[in-house]
């Protein structure tokens, strides 16, 4: 947790949701901080450590914004929960691909976990915006597109074990 999505429980980057953090510091700073965090929080040495301790499967929580830009969603809402957050999908997908490669090199499997659904699935910080849960209003087309994009990019990867369709759905 807290690699692609900062979570209050881990307070690695911030103790706010990603959209609250971005609103407070601005998109440019949020992008710089998240890109630096993405490149340093999980490293190849972590995969070495996990493999040496018998870990054979890794769950990678991610947000829809790590996969697609907001403009790519077919049925977006209009609140802050439907905006793109840092880091960009290009940066995030490259990092996810690197993690899959590190796992494959160590004969480990990866479960990609849609931890932050489009619009926020439960109003918790890991779904993008604290207190906003609009996933249930426009969930199907948006979520399917995110899952499809993950599968198109990583579906044939040797380390991919599966994709968790949505973490902890519910309303606030």
Backbone as a printed PyTorch tensor [residue, N CA C, xyz], in Angstrom:
tensor([[[  0.8100,  -1.1980,   0.0000],
         [  0.0000,   0.0000,   0.0000],
         [  0.8480,   1.2540,   0.0000]],

        [[  0.2440,   2.3350,  -0.4310],
         [  0.8210,   3.6750,  -0.4300],
         [  1.9270,   3.8900,  -1.4530]],

        [[  2.0630,   3.0000,  -2.4110],
         [  3.0560,   3.2280,  -3.4630],
         [  2.4310,   4.0850,  -4.5610]],

        [[  1.4130,   3.5850,  -5.2260],
         [  0.7390,   4.3400,  -6.2750],
         [ -0.3650,   5.2380,  -5.7220]],

        [[ -0.8540,   4.9000,  -4.5460],
         [ -1.9220,   5.6630,  -3.8980],
         [ -1.4990,   5.9850,  -2.4700]],

        [[ -1.2400,   7.2560,  -2.1500],
         [ -0.9310,   7.5750,  -0.7600],
         [ -2.1530,   7.3150,   0.1160]],

        [[ -1.9450,   6.6460,   1.2290],
         [ -3.0510,   6.3490,   2.1410],
         [ -2.7520,   6.8940,   3.5210]],

        [[ -3.7760,   7.4380,   4.1410],
         [ -3.6630,   8.0360,   5.4660],
         [ -3.0450,   7.0620,   6.4720]],

        [[ -3.4150,   5.7980,   6.4040],
         [ -2.9100,   4.8110,   7.3590],
         [ -1.3930,   4.6510,   7.2930]],

        [[ -0.8080,   4.9710,   6.1460],
         [  0.6380,   4.8150,   5.9880],
         [  1.3710,   6.1460,   5.9880]],

        [[  0.6720,   7.2360,   5.6530],
         [  1.1990,   8.6050,   5.6900],
         [  2.6220,   8.7170,   5.1380]],

        [[  2.8670,   8.0840,   4.0130],
         [  4.1930,   8.1180,   3.4120],
         [  4.4350,   9.4590,   2.7250]],

        [[  3.5240,   9.8770,   1.8910],
         [  3.6550,  11.1360,   1.1750],
         [  2.8570,  12.2190,   1.8990]],

        [[  1.6540,  11.8840,   2.2970],
         [  0.7430,  12.8320,   2.9150],
         [ -0.2690,  12.0570,   3.7410]],

        [[ -0.8850,  12.7230,   4.6890],
         [ -1.9570,  12.0580,   5.4230],
         [ -3.3220,  12.4680,   4.8810]],

        [[ -3.3310,  13.0150,   3.6710],
         [ -4.5550,  13.4000,   2.9910],
         [ -4.8110,  12.4450,   1.8280]],

        [[ -6.0020,  12.5360,   1.2600],
         [ -6.2430,  11.8080,   0.0200],
         [ -5.4350,  12.4920,  -1.0820]],

        [[ -5.2390,  11.7900,  -2.1790],
         [ -4.4410,  12.3390,  -3.2740],
         [ -5.0710,  13.6050,  -3.8420]],

        [[ -6.4010,  13.6620,  -3.9460],
         [ -7.0000,  14.8740,  -4.5100],
         [ -6.9190,  16.0350,  -3.5200]],

        [[ -7.0440,  15.7890,  -2.2280],
         [ -6.8780,  16.8670,  -1.2450],
         [ -5.4490,  17.3960,  -1.2710]],

        [[ -4.5010,  16.4820,  -1.3600],
         [ -3.0890,  16.8760,  -1.4300],
         [ -2.8330,  17.7260,  -2.6640]],

        [[ -3.3450,  17.2890,  -3.8110],
         [ -3.1530,  18.0170,  -5.0600],
         [ -3.8030,  19.3950,  -4.9920]],

        [[ -5.0070,  19.4610,  -4.4080],
         [ -5.6670,  20.7620,  -4.2640],
         [ -4.8390,  21.7080,  -3.3890]],

        [[ -4.2150,  21.1760,  -2.3620],
         [ -3.4660,  22.0050,  -1.4190],
         [ -2.1240,  22.4670,  -1.9970]],

        [[ -1.3750,  21.5720,  -2.6540],
         [ -0.0250,  21.9330,  -3.1110],
         [  0.0370,  22.2760,  -4.5950]],

        [[ -0.9980,  21.9820,  -5.3470],
         [ -1.0130,  22.2440,  -6.7830],
         [ -0.5960,  21.0200,  -7.5870]],

        [[ -1.0540,  20.9610,  -8.8150],
         [ -0.8160,  19.7930,  -9.6690],
         [  0.6620,  19.5980,  -9.9860]],

        [[  1.3930,  20.6800, -10.2390],
         [  2.8040,  20.5390, -10.6110],
         [  3.6190,  19.9480,  -9.4610]],

        [[  3.4340,  20.4730,  -8.2510],
         [  4.1860,  19.9360,  -7.1120],
         [  3.7510,  18.5170,  -6.8000]],

        [[  2.4470,  18.2570,  -6.8450],
         [  1.9410,  16.9100,  -6.5890],
         [  2.5730,  15.9140,  -7.5600]],

        [[  2.6710,  16.2940,  -8.8180],
         [  3.2800,  15.4110,  -9.8210],
         [  4.7470,  15.1500,  -9.5120]],

        [[  5.4890,  16.2020,  -9.1740],
         [  6.9180,  16.0370,  -8.8490],
         [  7.0960,  15.1220,  -7.6390]],

        [[  6.3280,  15.3770,  -6.5900],
         [  6.4540,  14.5950,  -5.3610],
         [  6.0640,  13.1420,  -5.6060]],

        [[  4.9680,  12.9120,  -6.3180],
         [  4.5140,  11.5420,  -6.5620],
         [  5.4590,  10.7940,  -7.4830]],

        [[  6.0250,  11.4540,  -8.4730],
         [  6.9850,  10.7710,  -9.3510],
         [  8.2380,  10.3710,  -8.5850]],

        [[  8.7200,  11.2470,  -7.7240],
         [  9.8760,  10.9160,  -6.8870],
         [  9.5350,   9.7510,  -5.9580]],

        [[  8.3640,   9.8210,  -5.3420],
         [  7.9060,   8.7550,  -4.4470],
         [  7.8090,   7.4260,  -5.1880]],

        [[  7.2560,   7.4670,  -6.3800],
         [  7.0780,   6.2470,  -7.1740],
         [  8.4200,   5.5940,  -7.4980]],

        [[  9.4320,   6.4010,  -7.7080],
         [ 10.7310,   5.8470,  -8.0890],
         [ 11.5790,   5.4010,  -6.9000]],

        [[ 11.1670,   5.7450,  -5.6850],
         [ 12.0030,   5.4150,  -4.5280],
         [ 11.3250,   4.5480,  -3.4730]],

        [[  9.9950,   4.5370,  -3.4080],
         [  9.2900,   3.8370,  -2.3310],
         [  9.3470,   2.3210,  -2.4980]],

        [[  9.2140,   1.8380,  -3.7150],
         [  9.3400,   0.4110,  -4.0270],
         [ 10.4670,   0.2790,  -5.0360]],

        [[ 11.4540,  -0.5460,  -4.6980],
         [ 12.6240,  -0.7020,  -5.5660],
         [ 12.8710,  -2.1820,  -5.8380]],

        [[ 13.8070,  -2.4370,  -6.7140],
         [ 14.1790,  -3.8170,  -7.0070],
         [ 14.7080,  -4.5200,  -5.7570]],

        [[ 15.3600,  -3.7840,  -4.8800],
         [ 15.8550,  -4.3630,  -3.6200],
         [ 14.7060,  -4.8980,  -2.7650]],

        [[ 13.5470,  -4.2550,  -2.8370],
         [ 12.3740,  -4.7560,  -2.1040],
         [ 11.9360,  -6.1150,  -2.6440]],

        [[ 12.0050,  -6.2790,  -3.9540],
         [ 11.6490,  -7.5660,  -4.5450],
         [ 12.6810,  -8.6370,  -4.1790]],

        [[ 13.9490,  -8.2390,  -4.1210],
         [ 14.9810,  -9.1750,  -3.6550],
         [ 14.6780,  -9.6310,  -2.2310]],

        [[ 14.3490,  -8.6690,  -1.3660],
         [ 14.0640,  -8.9870,   0.0330],
         [ 12.8540,  -9.9300,   0.1320]],

        [[ 11.7750,  -9.5870,  -0.5930],
         [ 10.5730, -10.4280,  -0.5410],
         [ 10.8810, -11.8460,  -1.0120]],

        [[ 11.5910, -11.9570,  -2.1220],
         [ 11.9230, -13.2900,  -2.6460],
         [ 12.7800, -14.0620,  -1.6570]],

        [[ 13.7230, -13.3960,  -1.0180],
         [ 14.5970, -14.0810,  -0.0580],
         [ 13.8550, -14.5100,   1.2040]],

        [[ 12.6780, -13.9250,   1.4370],
         [ 11.8560, -14.2860,   2.5940],
         [ 10.6620, -15.1600,   2.2030]],

        [[ 10.6940, -15.7070,   1.0040],
         [  9.6790, -16.6640,   0.5890],
         [  8.3830, -16.0820,   0.0550]],

        [[  8.3180, -14.7810,  -0.1450],
         [  7.1160, -14.1720,  -0.7150],
         [  7.0440, -14.5700,  -2.1820]],

        [[  5.8790, -15.0790,  -2.6040],
         [  5.7590, -15.4940,  -4.0030],
         [  4.6800, -14.7310,  -4.7720]],

        [[  3.8970, -13.8990,  -4.0780],
         [  2.8480, -13.1270,  -4.7290],
         [  2.7930, -11.7380,  -4.1080]],

        [[  2.6440, -10.7270,  -4.9510],
         [  2.5940,  -9.3430,  -4.5070],
         [  1.3040,  -8.7130,  -5.0170]],

        [[  0.6020,  -8.0170,  -4.1330],
         [ -0.6020,  -7.2740,  -4.5030],
         [ -0.2130,  -5.8210,  -4.6870]],

        [[ -0.5650,  -5.2410,  -5.8390],
         [ -0.2220,  -3.8620,  -6.1500],
         [ -1.5080,  -3.0380,  -6.2420]],

        [[ -1.8410,  -2.2890,  -5.1800],
         [ -3.0140,  -1.4070,  -5.2270],
         [ -2.7410,  -0.2170,  -6.1480]],

        [[ -3.7020,   0.0970,  -7.0040],
         [ -3.5580,   1.2200,  -7.9190],
         [ -4.8870,   1.9240,  -8.0920]],

        [[ -4.8150,   3.1460,  -8.5720],
         [ -6.0180,   3.9290,  -8.8500],
         [ -6.2900,   3.9900, -10.3340]],

        [[ -7.5370,   4.2630, -10.6880],
         [ -7.8850,   4.3660, -12.1050],
         [ -7.0080,   5.4100, -12.7950]],

        [[ -6.6350,   6.4730, -12.0660],
         [ -5.8180,   7.5520, -12.6190],
         [ -4.3930,   7.0990, -12.9240]],

        [[ -3.9770,   5.9560, -12.3850],
         [ -2.6710,   5.3960, -12.7300],
         [ -2.7120,   4.7000, -14.0910]],

        [[ -3.9010,   4.4880, -14.6140],
         [ -4.0840,   3.7340, -15.8530],
         [ -4.5400,   4.6240, -17.0100]],

        [[ -5.4490,   5.5410, -16.7310],
         [ -6.0360,   6.3930, -17.7650],
         [ -6.0760,   7.8510, -17.3280]],

        [[ -6.0940,   8.7560, -18.3110],
         [ -6.3690,  10.1630, -18.0420],
         [ -7.8830,  10.3160, -17.8850]],

        [[ -8.3080,  11.2950, -17.1380],
         [ -9.7420,  11.5310, -16.9360],
         [-10.4690,  11.7150, -18.2680]],

        [[ -9.7960,  12.3150, -19.2370],
         [-10.4150,  12.5510, -20.5460],
         [-10.7040,  11.2530, -21.3030]],

        [[-10.1230,  10.1420, -20.8740],
         [-10.3320,   8.8580, -21.5450],
         [-11.5340,   8.0920, -20.9910]],

        [[-12.1060,   8.5490, -19.8770],
         [-13.2600,   7.8590, -19.2930],
         [-14.5040,   8.1310, -20.1280]],

        [[-15.2880,   7.1110, -20.4420],
         [-16.4660,   7.3110, -21.2880],
         [-17.6090,   8.0360, -20.5810]],

        [[-17.7520,   7.8780, -19.2770],
         [-18.8760,   8.4660, -18.5350],
         [-18.4020,   9.1920, -17.2760]],

        [[-17.5540,  10.2100, -17.4180],
         [-17.0450,  10.8640, -16.2160],
         [-18.0860,  11.7280, -15.5360]],

        [[-17.9280,  11.8780, -14.2390],
         [-18.7320,  12.8350, -13.4870],
         [-18.0380,  14.1850, -13.5330]],

        [[-18.5250,  15.1200, -12.7320],
         [-17.9790,  16.4730, -12.7810],
         [-17.2840,  16.9000, -11.4960]],

        [[-17.3460,  16.0960, -10.4380],
         [-16.7140,  16.4970,  -9.1840],
         [-15.2080,  16.2480,  -9.2310]],

        [[-14.5260,  16.6730,  -8.1640],
         [-13.0770,  16.5130,  -8.0940],
         [-12.6370,  15.0530,  -8.1410]],

        [[-13.5110,  14.1250,  -7.8330],
         [-13.1580,  12.6990,  -7.8490],
         [-12.9510,  12.1630,  -9.2590]],

        [[-13.2990,  12.9420, -10.2560],
         [-13.1820,  12.4860, -11.6410],
         [-12.0470,  13.1720, -12.3800]],

        [[-11.1730,  13.8610, -11.6680],
         [-10.0370,  14.5130, -12.3100],
         [ -8.8210,  13.5960, -12.2690]],

        [[ -7.8580,  13.8610, -13.1100],
         [ -6.6350,  13.0580, -13.1100],
         [ -5.7480,  13.4720, -11.9450]],

        [[ -5.1150,  12.4980, -11.3100],
         [ -4.2110,  12.7540, -10.2000],
         [ -2.8060,  12.3280, -10.5920]],

        [[ -1.8510,  12.7490,  -9.7990],
         [ -0.4540,  12.3760, -10.0290],
         [ -0.1800,  10.9940,  -9.4520]],

        [[  0.7940,  10.2950,  -9.9480],
         [  1.5440,  10.6010, -11.1580],
         [  0.7290,  10.2580, -12.4050]],

        [[  1.1820,  10.7070, -13.5390],
         [  0.4400,  10.4940, -14.7810],
         [  0.3470,   9.0000, -15.1060]],

        [[ -0.6450,   8.6300, -15.9170],
         [ -0.7540,   7.2230, -16.3270],
         [  0.5090,   6.7030, -17.0220]],

        [[  1.1700,   7.5420, -17.7940],
         [  2.3830,   7.0900, -18.4820],
         [  3.4610,   6.6990, -17.4730]],

        [[  3.6560,   7.5320, -16.4670],
         [  4.6630,   7.2710, -15.4380],
         [  4.2430,   6.0690, -14.5940]],

        [[  2.9730,   6.0300, -14.2130],
         [  2.4700,   4.9380, -13.3700],
         [  2.5350,   3.5890, -14.0740]],

        [[  2.0970,   3.5460, -15.3210],
         [  2.0860,   2.2720, -16.0450],
         [  3.5050,   1.7590, -16.2760]],

        [[  4.4460,   2.6670, -16.4970],
         [  5.8450,   2.2400, -16.6250],
         [  6.3350,   1.6350, -15.3140]],

        [[  5.9660,   2.2400, -14.1850],
         [  6.3750,   1.7080, -12.8820],
         [  5.7330,   0.3540, -12.6090]],

        [[  4.4720,   0.2160, -12.9610],
         [  3.7840,  -1.0680, -12.7860],
         [  4.4660,  -2.1370, -13.6470]],

        [[  4.7920,  -1.7870, -14.8750],
         [  5.5030,  -2.7200, -15.7520],
         [  6.8510,  -3.1290, -15.1810]],

        [[  7.5590,  -2.1820, -14.5790],
         [  8.8490,  -2.4870, -13.9560],
         [  8.6550,  -3.4520, -12.7960]],

        [[  7.6380,  -3.2200, -11.9690],
         [  7.3590,  -4.1200, -10.8410],
         [  7.0270,  -5.5300, -11.3410]],

        [[  6.2600,  -5.6210, -12.4160],
         [  5.9570,  -6.9330, -12.9950],
         [  7.2310,  -7.6190, -13.4900]],

        [[  8.1060,  -6.8520, -14.1160],
         [  9.3760,  -7.4200, -14.5880],
         [ 10.2230,  -7.9090, -13.4160]],

        [[ 10.3270,  -7.1030, -12.3610],
         [ 11.0880,  -7.5180, -11.1800],
         [ 10.5120,  -8.7940, -10.5920]],

        [[  9.1820,  -8.8690, -10.5420],
         [  8.5300, -10.0710, -10.0090],
         [  8.8190, -11.2800, -10.8930]],

        [[  8.6780, -11.1200, -12.1880],
         [  8.9120, -12.2430, -13.1030],
         [ 10.3450, -12.7610, -12.9800]],

        [[ 11.2970, -11.8650, -12.8560],
         [ 12.7050, -12.2540, -12.7240],
         [ 12.9300, -13.1180, -11.4820]],

        [[ 12.0570, -12.9700, -10.4800],
         [ 12.1800, -13.7180,  -9.2200],
         [ 11.1200, -14.8230,  -9.0930]],

        [[ 10.4640, -15.1050, -10.2060],
         [  9.4060, -16.1270, -10.2530],
         [  8.2910, -15.8480,  -9.2520]],

        [[  7.9610, -14.5660,  -9.1250],
         [  6.8680, -14.1270,  -8.2630],
         [  5.6760, -13.7650,  -9.1490]],

        [[  4.5010, -13.7460,  -8.5500],
         [  3.2770, -13.3540,  -9.2400],
         [  2.7870, -12.0220,  -8.6970]],

        [[  1.9980, -11.3120,  -9.5130],
         [  1.4740, -10.0050,  -9.1180],
         [ -0.0330,  -9.9790,  -9.3340]],

        [[ -0.7250,  -9.4850,  -8.3180],
         [ -2.1570,  -9.2000,  -8.4130],
         [ -2.3050,  -7.6900,  -8.5030]],

        [[ -2.7740,  -7.1980,  -9.6360],
         [ -3.0550,  -5.7740,  -9.7760],
         [ -4.4360,  -5.5220,  -9.1880]],

        [[ -4.5220,  -4.5810,  -8.2710],
         [ -5.7320,  -4.3300,  -7.4820],
         [ -6.2700,  -2.9400,  -7.7940]],

        [[ -7.4330,  -2.8570,  -8.4470],
         [ -8.0790,  -1.5620,  -8.6740],
         [ -8.5820,  -1.0730,  -7.3180]],

        [[ -7.7260,  -0.3390,  -6.6500],
         [ -7.9430,   0.0980,  -5.2720],
         [ -8.6840,   1.4260,  -5.2320]],

        [[ -8.5870,   2.1820,  -6.3070],
         [ -9.2900,   3.4490,  -6.4430],
         [-10.0770,   3.4490,  -7.7310]],

        [[-11.3780,   3.1980,  -7.6360],
         [-12.2280,   3.1390,  -8.8210],
         [-12.6210,   4.5210,  -9.3090]],

        [[-13.0070,   4.6460, -10.5760],
         [-13.4120,   5.9340, -11.1220],
         [-14.5170,   6.5800, -10.2990]],

        [[-14.2740,   7.8150,  -9.8620],
         [-15.2550,   8.5420,  -9.0740],
         [-15.1870,   8.2710,  -7.5850]],

        [[-14.3650,   7.3490,  -7.1750],
         [-14.2600,   6.9950,  -5.7610],
         [-15.3310,   5.9990,  -5.3700]],

        [[-14.9360,   4.7820,  -4.9750],
         [-15.9120,   3.7360,  -4.7080],
         [-16.4090,   3.7090,  -3.2710]],

        [[-15.7580,   4.4520,  -2.3640],
         [-16.2080,   4.3690,  -0.9730],
         [-15.9290,   5.6130,  -0.1390]],

        [[-15.3790,   6.6330,  -0.7250],
         [-15.1340,   7.8690,   0.0080],
         [-13.9220,   7.8480,   0.9200]],

        [[-13.1480,   6.7700,   0.8850],
         [-11.9260,   6.7090,   1.6900],
         [-10.7600,   7.2730,   0.8790]],

        [[ -9.6830,   7.6320,   1.5670],
         [ -8.5620,   8.2760,   0.8940],
         [ -7.9750,   7.4460,  -0.2390]],

        [[ -8.0060,   6.1260,  -0.1220],
         [ -7.4210,   5.2890,  -1.1750],
         [ -8.2540,   5.2530,  -2.4500]],

        [[ -9.4840,   5.7630,  -2.4110],
         [-10.2710,   5.7680,  -3.6420],
         [-10.1510,   7.1000,  -4.3800]],

        [[ -9.2010,   7.9200,  -3.9700],
         [ -8.9090,   9.1570,  -4.6750],
         [ -9.2030,  10.3980,  -3.8580]],

        [[-10.4510,  10.5600,  -3.4750],
         [-10.8630,  11.7420,  -2.7170],
         [-11.6140,  11.3170,  -1.4690]],

        [[-11.1380,  11.7770,  -0.3270],
         [-11.8190,  11.4730,   0.9310],
         [-13.2110,  12.1090,   0.9280]],

        [[-14.2150,  11.3250,   1.3040],
         [-15.5730,  11.8380,   1.4190],
         [-16.3760,  11.8750,   0.1340]],

        [[-15.7890,  11.4490,  -0.9830],
         [-16.5130,  11.4530,  -2.2620],
         [-16.6290,  10.0130,  -2.7500]],

        [[-17.8710,   9.5680,  -2.9350],
         [-18.1080,   8.2010,  -3.4310],
         [-19.1530,   8.2620,  -4.5370]],

        [[-18.6780,   8.4280,  -5.7550],
         [-19.5810,   8.5290,  -6.9040],
         [-19.4070,   7.3900,  -7.8910]],

        [[-18.6110,   6.3880,  -7.5140],
         [-18.3750,   5.2590,  -8.4030],
         [-19.6760,   4.5810,  -8.7930]],

        [[-20.5780,   4.4150,  -7.8490],
         [-21.8320,   3.6930,  -8.1040],
         [-22.7210,   4.4020,  -9.1260]],

        [[-22.4900,   5.6920,  -9.3880],
         [-23.3230,   6.4320, -10.3300],
         [-22.9530,   6.1670, -11.7860]],

        [[-21.6800,   5.8810, -12.0550],
         [-21.2120,   5.7010, -13.4290],
         [-20.1440,   4.6190, -13.4830]],

        [[-20.3740,   3.5300, -12.8140],
         [-19.2970,   2.5770, -12.5830],
         [-18.9510,   1.6700, -13.7500]],

        [[-19.9230,   1.1450, -14.4160],
         [-19.6740,   0.0310, -15.3210],
         [-18.7400,   0.3880, -16.4700]],

        [[-19.0990,   1.3480, -17.2960],
         [-18.2840,   1.6670, -18.4730],
         [-16.8950,   2.1530, -18.1030]],

        [[-16.8170,   2.9980, -17.0770],
         [-15.5190,   3.5290, -16.6630],
         [-14.6210,   2.4360, -16.1150]],

        [[-15.1460,   1.6200, -15.2290],
         [-14.3370,   0.5570, -14.6150],
         [-13.9030,  -0.4780, -15.6430]],

        [[-14.7940,  -0.8400, -16.5370],
         [-14.4290,  -1.8100, -17.5730],
         [-13.3220,  -1.2880, -18.4680]],

        [[-13.3410,  -0.0010, -18.7490],
         [-12.2860,   0.5690, -19.5870],
         [-10.9380,   0.5320, -18.8580]],

        [[-10.9400,   0.8030, -17.5530],
         [ -9.6940,   0.7440, -16.7760],
         [ -9.1500,  -0.6810, -16.7710]],

        [[-10.0190,  -1.6520, -16.4860],
         [ -9.5880,  -3.0560, -16.4580],
         [ -9.1020,  -3.4910, -17.8400]],

        [[ -9.8160,  -3.0810, -18.8780],
         [ -9.4020,  -3.4160, -20.2470],
         [ -8.0300,  -2.8400, -20.5730]],

        [[ -7.7820,  -1.6010, -20.1490],
         [ -6.4780,  -0.9820, -20.4170],
         [ -5.3610,  -1.7220, -19.6750]],

        [[ -5.6250,  -2.1480, -18.4460],
         [ -4.6340,  -2.9450, -17.7080],
         [ -4.3490,  -4.2550, -18.4300]],

        [[ -5.4070,  -4.9190, -18.8690],
         [ -5.2320,  -6.2070, -19.5410],
         [ -4.5610,  -6.0520, -20.9040]],

        [[ -4.8850,  -4.9760, -21.6100],
         [ -4.2430,  -4.7450, -22.9070],
         [ -2.7430,  -4.5480, -22.7330]],

        [[ -2.3670,  -3.8320, -21.6970],
         [ -0.9430,  -3.5340, -21.4680],
         [ -0.2040,  -4.7090, -20.8320]],

        [[ -0.8380,  -5.3740, -19.8290],
         [ -0.1090,  -6.3650, -19.0320],
         [ -0.6950,  -7.7730, -19.0770]],

        [[ -1.7500,  -7.9830, -19.8230],
         [ -2.4470,  -9.2620, -19.8090],
         [ -1.6080, -10.4720, -20.1600]],

        [[ -0.5750, -10.2840, -20.9650],
         [  0.2910, -11.3960, -21.3570],
         [  1.5830, -11.4690, -20.5540]],

        [[  1.6960, -10.6100, -19.5420],
         [  2.9370, -10.5800, -18.7660],
         [  3.0590, -11.8530, -17.9290]],

        [[  4.2350, -12.4400, -17.9190],
         [  4.4750, -13.6950, -17.2030],
         [  4.1750, -13.6040, -15.7100]],

        [[  4.3520, -12.4440, -15.1090],
         [  4.1610, -12.3150, -13.6640],
         [  2.7210, -11.9990, -13.2710]],

        [[  1.8730, -11.6250, -14.2290],
         [  0.5040, -11.2410, -13.8680],
         [ -0.2940, -12.4600, -13.4200]],

        [[ -0.7480, -12.4230, -12.1850],
         [ -1.5730, -13.4990, -11.6340],
         [ -3.0490, -13.1930, -11.8350]],

        [[ -3.4200, -11.9100, -11.7110],
         [ -4.8050, -11.5300, -11.8880],
         [ -5.0130, -10.0520, -11.6380]],

        [[ -6.2710,  -9.6220, -11.7940],
         [ -6.6590,  -8.2520, -11.5410],
         [ -7.8510,  -8.2580, -10.6010]],

        [[ -7.6870,  -7.6040,  -9.4600],
         [ -8.8130,  -7.4240,  -8.5330],
         [ -9.6890,  -6.3160,  -9.1050]],

        [[-10.9610,  -6.6200,  -9.3410],
         [-11.8390,  -5.7060, -10.0710],
         [-12.1550,  -4.4290,  -9.3240]],

        [[-12.2680,  -4.4620,  -8.0030],
         [-12.5300,  -3.2390,  -7.2400],
         [-12.3700,  -3.5480,  -5.7500]],

        [[-11.6310,  -2.7020,  -5.0740],
         [-11.4010,  -2.8600,  -3.6440],
         [-12.4670,  -2.1390,  -2.8230]],

        [[-13.0670,  -2.8180,  -1.8910],
         [-13.9890,  -2.2590,  -0.9050],
         [-15.0490,  -1.3120,  -1.4960]],

        [[-15.8490,  -1.7800,  -2.4500],
         [-16.8950,  -0.8800,  -2.9670],
         [-17.9510,  -0.5960,  -1.9150]],

        [[-18.5430,   0.5540,  -2.0020],
         [-19.5980,   0.9470,  -1.0770],
         [-19.8080,   2.4430,  -1.1570]],

        [[-20.7880,   2.9150,  -0.4540],
         [-21.0660,   4.3540,  -0.4200],
         [-20.5460,   4.9230,   0.8880]],

        [[-20.3670,   6.2460,   0.9310],
         [-19.8620,   6.8940,   2.1480],
         [-20.8760,   6.8110,   3.2670]]])
